[in-house]
Amino acid sequence: MSEMQRCGLVAVVGAPNAGKSTLVNALVGQKVAIVSPKAQTTRTRLMGIAIEGDAQLLLVDTPGIFDPARRLDRAMVAAAWEGAKDADLIALVVDGKGGVGPKVRALAESLKDRRERKILILNKVDIADKPRLLGHAATLNDLGAFDDTYFVSAATGDGVAELKSALAAQLPEGPWHFPEDQVSDATDRMLAAEITREQLYLQLHAELPYASAVETEQYKEREDGSVEIHQQILVARDTQRAIVLGKGGSRIKEIGARARAELAKLMGVKVHLYLHVKVRPGWEDDRGLYRDIGLDWVE
């Protein structure tokens, strides 16, 4: 490692389902944020930590910015903009296949007068219409006055190495904020809840409404080095509880098995995961739950 170090905050913003979490994972080189085809998967401000030469990139994976309707929505959007506060770089990630709709236009325009250096990233170029990509880039640069534009596929890795090098080169000089082997600022409790929530999205798709949450009630290390985790899955109605449980409890067993395997891989230890489903009408108005999942209470 060279004597001169660089370190800076890169706020990764965009509309829901632009591929922000997939990109953060690709830049870090391993999974630090959950990913699903469902929009608005990321709820909290989560930092991934990537190393590139003498630079440490602090990547803030923010919730997708959208027009909020409910309290939870408002809290997520507030977390997204909070993630961009005091950033050295703001990276707007746009779904290259989806193009430039009203939400993306509004986001680009909102960044135009920001003092931070602004980067435009056209993602999903592996499945996007190539001739249209340059048009999207031109339109967005007119709206947002970006300093640089990059074309990547976070899913395949195409262009990610070049993007990572470019981001690192633009960071200010300064000491690293985290140890070299640390890849995220998320606590193990938070990571455990996120991984289980990811399995809810992946396995239940449209069957389970967006309004569900996972609380890690207990997290402890056993004497043999393994980890014991107790979680409750919160839903609003009995019918939703039945969906999560599945026939004879088959669905929750599968959710638990896959989440357990994913956590064991990430943590490098054996994981004992215990799940139960609780019906809590109006859980979205529970101040304590917002604190537990890393969101501020928004009126």
LOGU-685687 format. One record per residue (C-alpha): residue number from 1; residue in one letter; x, y, z. Coordinates in nm, 3 decimals, padded with zeros to 5 digits. Example, Ala and Ser with C-alpha at 12.3 -4.5 7.8 and 13.67 -1.06 7.14 Angstrom:
LOGU-685687
 num residuo       u       v       w
   1       A  01.230 -00.450  00.780
   2       S  01.367 -00.106  00.714
//
This chain:
LOGU-685687
 num residuo       u       v       w
   1       M  00.000  00.000  00.000
   2       S  00.139  00.344 -00.090
   3       E  00.193  00.611  00.175
   4       M -00.059  00.846  00.013
   5       Q -00.413  00.726  00.068
   6       R -00.746  00.838 -00.070
   7       C -01.083  00.797  00.094
   8       G -01.424  00.936  00.008
   9       L -01.798  00.890  00.015
  10       V -01.976  00.791 -00.306
  11       A -02.356  00.824 -00.285
  12       V -02.524  00.578 -00.522
  13       V -02.870  00.714 -00.605
  14       G -03.137  00.637 -00.862
  15       A -03.493  00.531 -00.925
  16       P -03.615  00.196 -00.789
  17       N -03.481 -00.113 -00.966
  18       A -03.199  00.071 -01.146
  19       G -02.950 -00.189 -01.019
  20       K -02.785  00.017 -00.745
  21       S -02.740 -00.270 -00.500
  22       T -02.606 -00.503 -00.771
  23       L -02.356 -00.233 -00.870
  24       V -02.242 -00.174 -00.511
  25       N -02.191 -00.550 -00.465
  26       A -01.991 -00.564 -00.791
  27       L -01.769 -00.273 -00.688
  28       V -01.704 -00.423 -00.343
  29       G -01.639 -00.765 -00.492
  30       Q -01.884 -00.950 -00.270
  31       K -02.238 -00.926 -00.145
  32       V -02.307 -00.641  00.098
  33       A -02.656 -00.539 -00.018
  34       I -02.960 -00.753 -00.093
  35       V -03.083 -00.782 -00.448
  36       S -03.420 -00.880 -00.593
  37       P -03.622 -00.807 -00.907
  38       K -03.876 -00.631 -00.686
  39       A -03.853 -00.252 -00.690
  40       Q -03.763 -00.068 -00.367
  41       T -03.577 -00.366 -00.219
  42       T -03.320 -00.148 -00.041
  43       R -03.482  00.032  00.253
  44       T -03.195  00.172  00.452
  45       R -02.876  00.365  00.393
  46       L -02.614  00.088  00.368
  47       M -02.243  00.141  00.312
  48       G -02.028 -00.095  00.108
  49       I -01.653 -00.052  00.140
  50       A -01.436 -00.112 -00.167
  51       I -01.059 -00.093 -00.212
  52       E -00.893  00.017 -00.534
  53       G -00.517  00.064 -00.510
  54       D -00.450  00.335 -00.251
  55       A -00.818  00.438 -00.238
  56       Q -01.100  00.330 -00.006
  57       L -01.443  00.391 -00.158
  58       L -01.730  00.429  00.088
  59       L -02.028  00.337 -00.128
  60       V -02.365  00.441  00.013
  61       D -02.632  00.217 -00.140
  62       T -02.947  00.423 -00.095
  63       P -03.314  00.331 -00.129
  64       G -03.464  00.408 -00.468
  65       I -03.596  00.763 -00.492
  66       F -03.963  00.768 -00.591
  67       D -04.285  00.956 -00.516
  68       P -04.364  00.851 -00.157
  69       A -04.718  00.771 -00.051
  70       R -04.689  00.599  00.288
  71       R -04.485  00.678  00.599
  72       L -04.243  00.395  00.516
  73       D -04.202  00.535  00.165
  74       R -04.128  00.882  00.301
  75       A -03.871  00.741  00.543
  76       M -03.698  00.551  00.261
  77       V -03.678  00.856  00.036
  78       A -03.545  01.064  00.326
  79       A -03.279  00.799  00.385
  80       A -03.180  00.817  00.017
  81       W -03.122  01.192  00.025
  82       E -02.948  01.164  00.362
  83       G -02.712  00.917  00.197
  84       A -02.612  01.185 -00.054
  85       K -02.541  01.439  00.217
  86       D -02.171  01.533  00.245
  87       A -02.077  01.296 -00.039
  88       D -01.758  01.355 -00.238
  89       L -01.921  01.202 -00.546
  90       I -02.285  01.142 -00.638
  91       A -02.342  00.858 -00.881
  92       L -02.681  00.849 -01.053
  93       V -02.752  00.494 -01.169
  94       V -03.002  00.464 -01.454
  95       D -03.156  00.149 -01.600
  96       G -03.019  00.165 -01.954
  97       K -03.292 -00.064 -02.080
  98       G -03.573  00.130 -01.913
  99       G -03.456  00.461 -02.051
 100       V -03.538  00.815 -01.943
 101       G -03.885  00.839 -01.791
 102       P -04.035  01.116 -01.577
 103       K -03.882  00.984 -01.252
 104       V -03.533  00.965 -01.399
 105       R -03.568  01.310 -01.558
 106       A -03.674  01.462 -01.228
 107       L -03.383  01.297 -01.048
 108       A -03.128  01.422 -01.301
 109       E -03.268  01.776 -01.281
 110       S -03.258  01.768 -00.900
 111       L -02.883  01.702 -00.916
 112       K -02.799  01.980 -01.160
 113       D -02.708  02.243 -00.901
 114       R -02.542  02.011 -00.650
 115       R -02.190  02.120 -00.562
 116       E -02.055  01.763 -00.550
 117       R -01.895  01.600 -00.852
 118       K -02.169  01.406 -01.032
 119       I -02.131  01.081 -01.223
 120       L -02.390  00.932 -01.460
 121       I -02.391  00.551 -01.482
 122       L -02.599  00.380 -01.750
 123       N -02.650  00.028 -01.613
 124       K -02.779 -00.297 -01.768
 125       V -02.603 -00.229 -02.101
 126       D -02.594 -00.606 -02.162
 127       I -02.971 -00.607 -02.220
 128       A -03.023 -00.247 -02.335
 129       D -03.077 -00.129 -02.691
 130       K -02.727 -00.008 -02.783
 131       P -02.821  00.269 -03.028
 132       R -03.056  00.423 -02.769
 133       L -02.795  00.434 -02.490
 134       L -02.607  00.731 -02.637
 135       G -02.937  00.914 -02.672
 136       H -03.021  00.845 -02.306
 137       A -02.677  00.971 -02.203
 138       A -02.713  01.291 -02.404
 139       T -03.060  01.362 -02.264
 140       L -02.953  01.307 -01.904
 141       N -02.637  01.515 -01.939
 142       D -02.847  01.803 -02.067
 143       L -03.072  01.769 -01.762
 144       G -02.817  01.701 -01.490
 145       A -02.485  01.851 -01.603
 146       F -02.284  01.540 -01.513
 147       D -01.905  01.549 -01.498
 148       D -01.857  01.197 -01.641
 149       T -02.067  00.922 -01.796
 150       Y -02.005  00.547 -01.776
 151       F -02.174  00.247 -01.937
 152       V -02.174 -00.071 -01.729
 153       S -02.347 -00.399 -01.660
 154       A -02.338 -00.460 -01.288
 155       A -02.480 -00.809 -01.344
 156       T -02.207 -00.925 -01.585
 157       G -01.926 -00.701 -01.462
 158       D -01.881 -00.530 -01.797
 159       G -01.725 -00.187 -01.740
 160       V -01.724 -00.220 -01.360
 161       A -01.344 -00.236 -01.322
 162       E -01.302  00.079 -01.531
 163       L -01.572  00.257 -01.330
 164       K -01.412  00.155 -01.001
 165       S -01.072  00.290 -01.110
 166       A -01.230  00.617 -01.225
 167       L -01.419  00.665 -00.898
 168       A -01.106  00.592 -00.693
 169       A -00.902  00.847 -00.886
 170       Q -01.150  01.122 -00.803
 171       L -01.152  01.072 -00.426
 172       P -00.978  01.324 -00.202
 173       E -00.653  01.244 -00.026
 174       G -00.702  01.126  00.330
 175       P -00.666  00.825  00.561
 176       W -00.889  00.522  00.527
 177       H -01.186  00.515  00.763
 178       F -01.218  00.136  00.796
 179       P -00.984 -00.165  00.823
 180       E -00.872 -00.311  00.491
 181       D -01.073 -00.633  00.536
 182       Q -01.405 -00.465  00.627
 183       V -01.661 -00.463  00.343
 184       S -01.965 -00.299  00.507
 185       D -02.070 -00.085  00.801
 186       A -02.387 -00.291  00.851
 187       T -02.405 -00.478  01.182
 188       D -02.439 -00.856  01.175
 189       R -02.793 -00.819  01.317
 190       M -02.892 -00.588  01.033
 191       L -02.729 -00.809  00.771
 192       A -02.914 -01.113  00.905
 193       A -03.249 -00.934  00.879
 194       E -03.172 -00.813  00.527
 195       I -03.078 -01.160  00.402
 196       T -03.403 -01.310  00.533
 197       R -03.600 -01.024  00.377
 198       E -03.426 -01.090  00.047
 199       Q -03.550 -01.450  00.055
 200       L -03.904 -01.330  00.124
 201       Y -03.888 -01.122 -00.194
 202       L -03.719 -01.388 -00.406
 203       Q -03.944 -01.676 -00.305
 204       L -04.283 -01.507 -00.269
 205       H -04.262 -01.251 -00.551
 206       A -04.604 -01.090 -00.595
 207       E -04.772 -01.321 -00.342
 208       L -04.658 -01.116 -00.045
 209       P -04.729 -00.743 -00.044
 210       Y -04.442 -00.501 -00.009
 211       A -04.547 -00.426  00.350
 212       S -04.347 -00.687  00.539
 213       A -04.047 -00.653  00.767
 214       V -03.794 -00.872  00.945
 215       E -03.681 -00.810  01.303
 216       T -03.373 -00.980  01.447
 217       E -03.486 -01.038  01.805
 218       Q -03.179 -01.226  01.925
 219       Y -02.826 -01.266  01.790
 220       K -02.563 -01.450  01.989
 221       E -02.243 -01.643  01.936
 222       R -02.232 -01.995  02.075
 223       E -01.927 -02.142  02.248
 224       D -01.849 -02.356  01.943
 225       G -01.814 -02.042  01.727
 226       S -02.147 -02.079  01.550
 227       V -02.413 -01.808  01.554
 228       E -02.772 -01.837  01.681
 229       I -03.025 -01.596  01.530
 230       H -03.394 -01.556  01.618
 231       Q -03.607 -01.345  01.385
 232       Q -03.971 -01.257  01.344
 233       I -04.130 -01.176  01.011
 234       L -04.392 -00.904  01.050
 235       V -04.702 -00.895  00.832
 236       A -05.023 -00.696  00.858
 237       R -05.287 -00.968  00.813
 238       D -05.355 -01.336  00.886
 239       T -05.380 -01.411  00.515
 240       Q -05.024 -01.282  00.469
 241       R -04.904 -01.499  00.754
 242       A -05.051 -01.803  00.580
 243       I -04.863 -01.713  00.261
 244       V -04.529 -01.688  00.442
 245       L -04.584 -02.015  00.629
 246       G -04.694 -02.211  00.323
 247       K -04.868 -02.547  00.329
 248       G -04.758 -02.737  00.637
 249       G -04.492 -02.474  00.703
 250       S -04.308 -02.564  00.382
 251       R -04.250 -02.209  00.261
 252       I -04.101 -02.069  00.580
 253       K -03.875 -02.375  00.604
 254       E -03.742 -02.303  00.256
 255       I -03.699 -01.932  00.333
 256       G -03.507 -02.023  00.647
 257       A -03.291 -02.283  00.472
 258       R -03.181 -02.047  00.195
 259       A -03.127 -01.752  00.429
 260       R -02.926 -01.975  00.664
 261       A -02.703 -02.095  00.380
 262       E -02.647 -01.739  00.254
 263       L -02.560 -01.611  00.601
 264       A -02.320 -01.900  00.666
 265       K -02.141 -01.821  00.339
 266       L -02.116 -01.450  00.420
 267       M -02.013 -01.493  00.784
 268       G -01.791 -01.798  00.743
 269       V -01.948 -01.980  01.039
 270       K -02.233 -02.221  01.100
 271       V -02.564 -02.038  01.146
 272       H -02.866 -02.155  01.348
 273       L -03.161 -01.950  01.221
 274       Y -03.505 -01.959  01.381
 275       L -03.796 -01.782  01.211
 276       H -04.152 -01.716  01.316
 277       V -04.424 -01.505  01.159
 278       K -04.617 -01.247  01.357
 279       V -04.929 -01.055  01.254
 280       R -04.890 -00.694  01.365
 281       P -05.149 -00.465  01.204
 282       G -05.008 -00.119  01.148
 283       W -04.645 -00.222  01.202
 284       E -04.546  00.063  00.969
 285       D -04.639  00.308  01.248
 286       D -04.407  00.147  01.506
 287       R -04.129  00.399  01.587
 288       G -03.913  00.129  01.745
 289       L -03.921 -00.084  01.432
 290       Y -03.802  00.207  01.219
 291       R -03.505  00.246  01.451
 292       D -03.428 -00.127  01.433
 293       I -03.424 -00.134  01.051
 294       G -03.215  00.182  01.029
 295       L -03.470  00.441  00.921
 296       D -03.560  00.775  01.077
 297       W -03.919  00.840  01.181
 298       V -04.082  01.073  00.927
 299       E -04.410  01.251  00.993
//
